[in-house]
Amino acid sequence: MPESEVSLNTDLLVVGGGIAGITTAVESSEAGLDVVLIEKEPYLGGRVSRFHHYFPKLCPPACGLEINYKRLRGNPSVKIYTLSEVQSIEGKEGDYTVTITVKPRYVHPWAMDYTEWAKSCPVEIEDDFNYGLNNKKAVYRNYENAFPQTFVVDESVVDNPDFREWVKSCPDGGIDLEMKPLTIKVKTASIAWATGWQPYDANKLDILSYGKHPDIITNVMMERLAAENGPTAGKITLPSGKDKVGSVAFVQCAGSRDENHLPFCSGVCCLASLKQASYVLEQYPEADVHMFYIDVRTPGRLEDFYQEREENPKINMHRGKVARVDIEEDGLIVTAENTLTATLEKVKVDLVVLATGMQPSTMDTPPPIDISMDENGFIEQKADAEGIYGVGTCVRPYDVAATLQDATGAAVKALQMARRA
Ligand SMILES: Cc1cc2nc3c(=O)[nH]c(=O)nc-3n(C[C@H](O)[C@H](O)[C@H](O)COP(=O)(O)OP(=O)(O)OC[C@H]3O[C@@H](n4cnc5c(N)ncnc54)[C@H](O)[C@@H]3O)c2cc1C
């Protein structure tokens, strides 16, 4: 066998290291299974690691993630591979062979914390963790408490001569630009597919002018603007660099419940915008917040979260789907027909936040094996291949509480499979 290939036997392979995948891995391993967890990005945590706060409690996701990372660190039954993706799946329930490619990190796990040294790096790349709101150094760690703690070199700069020259100044020699990809063959009884969601591409929403003005952003960008480990250290500012934020419009169903885009409701966007309205008012109590909606969907116990904000006179609710966003010299004009008052409203604001929905990652990257999926790319719970099952938001657009429940159910399924194998 060539040096760059390893073989592993396990009870469960979890694909995707967001909150769904982490929870499935932790719960099933603590119940006695051997687990391999793979994640395509350099760090675990998925989308929630980019949020400022969770609704409804408005607590930072970092706390819950850290508890899970601690459970993973102390658990020898879970083998974790980042920068990893499945190439092929063969076999059947109880006996799959999965080929996985692990990209090089170019940094040894024993390397020191490069926070200070990386500041002198001459090469920068777009910061995809912050949805392109800023650039970052080409040697980076997404944030201080990221898991794993090891820095990573962005693969796009490995052949850059300036970068290679600078790497010679590495204080502990922990960077190796000659690292090669690794292939892993995993034999496993079952596979939990937890590759989550991606924001619907706002560039497709021409009438909402995304990409034509820096102060028209999406809801996921708003999370990064508010986050302490984000591009502005948590200060919500206008990306155009102009004055402080005096008014904001949240445009609900930006591409959702629309046959031309995402026909379904993501079920979390109303709550996310109401949460983000609180972020704005916390920093700018005098700001005017406008929310344009078709109807507000905050089911069950989350209705209280909506009611509290609806009573706030600084949050102006407009029942109407936004027809267009126009750019004027002194502001952004949001136009909608209010279906309660039957009037055409035009509201001028400093910042527009498009509440785009959650599209399953499996829409673009389905598992490389025959599995039941619906027309929107969600994995159907009753999969054709019984030993492979979807978990979390590649099954439905869940909030975190529902994702955790689904992941716990997936762990039980993995236990049953391992017992049958
Ligand atoms: C704007 C917004 C705000 C929200 N705020 C809240 C909130 O406050 N409270 C709340 O309860 N819910 C909130 N949600 C919902 C929340 O984001 C989801 O419930 C949660 O992210 C689901 O986690 P997940 O693990 O299923 O998916 P993800 O977080 O997407 O994780 C999936 C992981 O799989 C990885 N991956 C993808 N493809 C592959 C592949 N091919 N191979 C290997 N790995 C792969 C990804 O890199 C990622 O790490 C919000 C949603 C939106 C849109």
PDBQT file of the ligand as one rigid body, heavy atoms in Angstrom, charges set to zero:
ROOT
HETATM    1  C1  LIG A 501     -29.348  33.517   9.032  1.00  0.00    +0.000 C 
HETATM    2  C2  LIG A 501     -29.579  32.297   9.872  1.00  0.00    +0.000 A 
HETATM    3  C3  LIG A 501     -29.516  32.391  11.243  1.00  0.00    +0.000 A 
HETATM    4  C4  LIG A 501     -29.792  31.282  12.049  1.00  0.00    +0.000 A 
HETATM    5  N1  LIG A 501     -29.794  31.447  13.398  1.00  0.00    +0.000 NA
HETATM    6  C5  LIG A 501     -30.169  30.404  14.177  1.00  0.00    +0.000 A 
HETATM    7  C6  LIG A 501     -30.339  30.601  15.591  1.00  0.00    +0.000 A 
HETATM    8  O1  LIG A 501     -30.096  31.682  16.101  1.00  0.00    +0.000 OA
HETATM    9  N2  LIG A 501     -30.776  29.534  16.343  1.00  0.00    +0.000 N 
HETATM   10  C7  LIG A 501     -31.072  28.320  15.776  1.00  0.00    +0.000 A 
HETATM   11  O2  LIG A 501     -31.510  27.414  16.494  1.00  0.00    +0.000 OA
HETATM   12  N3  LIG A 501     -30.886  28.106  14.425  1.00  0.00    +0.000 NA
HETATM   13  C8  LIG A 501     -30.444  29.111  13.623  1.00  0.00    +0.000 A 
HETATM   14  N4  LIG A 501     -30.276  28.904  12.296  1.00  0.00    +0.000 N 
HETATM   15  C9  LIG A 501     -30.337  27.514  11.767  1.00  0.00    +0.000 C 
HETATM   16  C10 LIG A 501     -28.947  26.820  11.942  1.00  0.00    +0.000 C 
HETATM   17  O3  LIG A 501     -28.008  27.473  11.120  1.00  0.00    +0.000 OA
HETATM   18  C11 LIG A 501     -29.004  25.331  11.561  1.00  0.00    +0.000 C 
HETATM   19  O4  LIG A 501     -29.960  24.691  12.385  1.00  0.00    +0.000 OA
HETATM   20  C12 LIG A 501     -27.655  24.613  11.752  1.00  0.00    +0.000 C 
HETATM   21  O5  LIG A 501     -26.619  25.263  11.074  1.00  0.00    +0.000 OA
HETATM   22  C13 LIG A 501     -27.770  23.173  11.252  1.00  0.00    +0.000 C 
HETATM   23  O6  LIG A 501     -26.529  22.511  11.424  1.00  0.00    +0.000 OA
HETATM   24  P1  LIG A 501     -26.029  21.374  10.408  1.00  0.00    +0.000 P 
HETATM   25  O7  LIG A 501     -24.914  20.671  11.082  1.00  0.00    +0.000 OA
HETATM   26  O8  LIG A 501     -27.182  20.594   9.919  1.00  0.00    +0.000 OA
HETATM   27  O9  LIG A 501     -25.476  22.166   9.127  1.00  0.00    +0.000 OA
HETATM   28  P2  LIG A 501     -24.162  23.060   8.918  1.00  0.00    +0.000 P 
HETATM   29  O10 LIG A 501     -24.023  24.049   9.992  1.00  0.00    +0.000 OA
HETATM   30  O11 LIG A 501     -24.297  23.583   7.515  1.00  0.00    +0.000 OA
HETATM   31  O12 LIG A 501     -22.949  22.033   8.978  1.00  0.00    +0.000 OA
HETATM   32  C14 LIG A 501     -22.673  21.156   7.915  1.00  0.00    +0.000 C 
HETATM   33  C15 LIG A 501     -21.180  20.865   7.895  1.00  0.00    +0.000 C 
HETATM   34  O13 LIG A 501     -20.886  19.909   6.858  1.00  0.00    +0.000 OA
HETATM   35  C16 LIG A 501     -19.750  20.352   6.122  1.00  0.00    +0.000 C 
HETATM   36  N5  LIG A 501     -19.837  19.817   4.763  1.00  0.00    +0.000 N 
HETATM   37  C17 LIG A 501     -20.615  20.261   3.742  1.00  0.00    +0.000 A 
HETATM   38  N6  LIG A 501     -20.439  19.487   2.658  1.00  0.00    +0.000 NA
HETATM   39  C18 LIG A 501     -19.535  18.539   2.991  1.00  0.00    +0.000 A 
HETATM   40  C19 LIG A 501     -18.962  17.441   2.298  1.00  0.00    +0.000 A 
HETATM   41  N7  LIG A 501     -19.300  17.159   1.027  1.00  0.00    +0.000 N 
HETATM   42  N8  LIG A 501     -18.059  16.650   2.952  1.00  0.00    +0.000 NA
HETATM   43  C20 LIG A 501     -17.715  16.920   4.242  1.00  0.00    +0.000 A 
HETATM   44  N9  LIG A 501     -18.231  17.960   4.963  1.00  0.00    +0.000 NA
HETATM   45  C21 LIG A 501     -19.145  18.745   4.354  1.00  0.00    +0.000 A 
HETATM   46  C22 LIG A 501     -19.830  21.863   6.167  1.00  0.00    +0.000 C 
HETATM   47  O14 LIG A 501     -18.565  22.450   5.894  1.00  0.00    +0.000 OA
HETATM   48  C23 LIG A 501     -20.316  22.087   7.607  1.00  0.00    +0.000 C 
HETATM   49  O15 LIG A 501     -19.252  22.144   8.517  1.00  0.00    +0.000 OA
HETATM   50  C24 LIG A 501     -30.059  30.014  11.446  1.00  0.00    +0.000 A 
HETATM   51  C25 LIG A 501     -30.085  29.907  10.043  1.00  0.00    +0.000 A 
HETATM   52  C26 LIG A 501     -29.887  31.040   9.267  1.00  0.00    +0.000 A 
HETATM   53  C27 LIG A 501     -30.026  30.935   7.785  1.00  0.00    +0.000 C 
ENDROOT
TORSDOF 0
